Amino acid sequence: MMIEKKIHNLLANEFTSFPNSELQDYYKLLFQAVYGAEHMITTYNDCLKALENEMSQIEADINCPLYSDITLSLPLIRVNLLKCKAENIDHHKISQAFFDGAKIDSKIPATKFETYLNFAAKELKKQPFNFNEQYLEEFIKNVKKLDFPTVHHSETYKKNYKPHYRVIPFQIWEKQFSKNFHNV
């Protein structure tokens, strides 16, 4: 499948699941789909400590999917910590999968990410997103000036969707767990 179609599907799936997403949320999604968690890593112990802290502050949700597919080139998933908590999935295994996945260098240069972002912007002008063209251009100009930084989810996204997840390459997730998890 061509990358343009994959980006279209990625954005459309995000809209279906999270219709109140703002532009920075779509940017964050695209950034994660291209770079995974390589920007997030420090040490395994830091990963585990951050995960345990986050898990202690969230409510379990057995009804949400275990993960969502955010694949563009490298098969990546956003593993939902609310479901992990509901299923009592081992924190050490989640942290190890996240840590191992974050060590993978996507080798995608900023110029290629910019190309992907420009294509995403074209999609985001259309239905059902309807972002203002000038707003999109200004946003892209600003993130380019900052060398395409990582961003947090918008306050709207946090309020509506309570995002708690880890971005992990699918093969590492599968390898880390002996139980065959499905996206249920």
N, C-alpha and C positions, 0 to 999 in steps of 0.2 A: 504494500500500500504506500502511496506517495506521502511524503511528510506533510504536505498541505492538508490532505484528507485526515491524517492522524491528528493534526492540530485542531482541525474543525471538530472532529469527534471528541477530542479531549475537552474542548470548550463547551460543546453541546451537552456532554455528559455532566459536566460540572454545573451547568445552568439547570439541568433537569433535577439534580440532587440539591443544589444550593442556589435557588433563583434570586436571592438577595445579595449575591456576591457583587463586590465592587471591583473596580479596575485593578487595584493593587492585589486583590485575591486571585484574579486571573493571571496577573503577572507572576505571583508567587507560585501558582500551579505550574505555569510554563517553566519557570526557573527550576522547580523541583523535578519536573518531567525530563528536563535536559541534564541537570547536574546532580540529581539525587540528593543525598545528604552530605556530599563531600565538603560542603561549606560549614557543617555543623560540628565537626568532630574535634575533640580534645584528647581525652583518654578514656579507656573503658570504664574506669572507676567514676569519672565524671558523668559518663553516659548513664551508668547504673544509678548513681545518686540522683540525677535529674529525673530519670524515669520513676524511681521510687517516690520521690517528692510529688511528682505530678499525679501518680496513681493514688496517693494518699488523699488527694484533694478532689478527685472526680467520683461521680456516681456511676456504678456499673449499668450497662444497657445491653441486655441480652437480645433486643430486637434490631439493633443496627448491624450492618454488614461487618464482617471481620476486617475486610480490606476493600479498597477500591483500586482499580487498575489505572495507572497514570503513564502507561508506556508510550514513549515516542520512538526511541531506538533501543536503549537498554530496558528490558522488562522490569518496571518498577511498580511497587504498590504502596499505598498509604495505609498502614496497619492501624486500625481504630483501637485506641487504648480503652475506650469505654467497653467494647466487646471483649477485649483481652481481660479486663478486670472481671467481667461477668463470667468468663470461662476459666478464670484462675490460671491464666497462662503465665508460666514462669518468667519473672522479671529478668533473671539472668540471661535466659535464652533470647528474650526480646532485645535486651541491651547488646548482647553479643552479635545478633543479626544486624542491628543498626550500626554497631561499631565496625563490623566487617564490611558492610555495604558502603559505609562512608569512606573507606580506604580506596574504593574504586574510583579512578580518575576517568571522567567521561571523555576527556580529550576534545571537548567541543570548544572551539575558540569563540571569543566574544563576538567576532564578526558573524559567525554562523548563528549564534543566539540572537543577535540583532535581526538577522534575516527572518528567523522564526517569529520574533516579536512583531516585526512589521507585518508578517502574514496574519498573525493573531489579531493585530489591530484592524486589518481589513475585515476580518470576520466579526469583530466586536462592534463594528459600525452597523452591521446588519441585524435583522430580526433574529432571535428574540432579544438580543443584548441592547442594541440601540444606543451605544455610547456616542457622545458628541465627537465629531472628527477633530475639532480644535483641542478638546480635552485629551484625546488620545495622543495627538502629536506632541502636545506639551509634556505629557507624562513620559513618553518615549525619549524626548529630548532631555528631560531631567534625569532619568535613570541611566541614559547613555553618558551624560556628563559625570555621573557618580560611578561610572564603570560597572554598571549593571549590578547593583548591590542586592543582598538578601533583604527581604522585607517581612514584616509581620502581617498577619491577617488584619483586615479592617475591623474597626470596633463593631460595625454592623454584623459582619460575619461571626465574630466572637460571640456577640449577644444572641444571634439567631441559631447558631449551629454548634457552639461549644467545641471547637476543634481540638482534639487531643489525639495525635497520631505520630507515627514514625514512618519516614520514607525508607523503604528497604527494597533492594533488588529481589525479585521474586524467587530466583534460584537459591539465594542465600536463605530466604525465609523457609522455603521447602526443605533445604538441607538441615536447617537448625532444628526442625521439629520432626519427630518420628511419626506423630499423628498426622494424618492427611487432612489438613484444614481446607474447607471449601468456603467460598464467599457467601455464607448464609447468615 
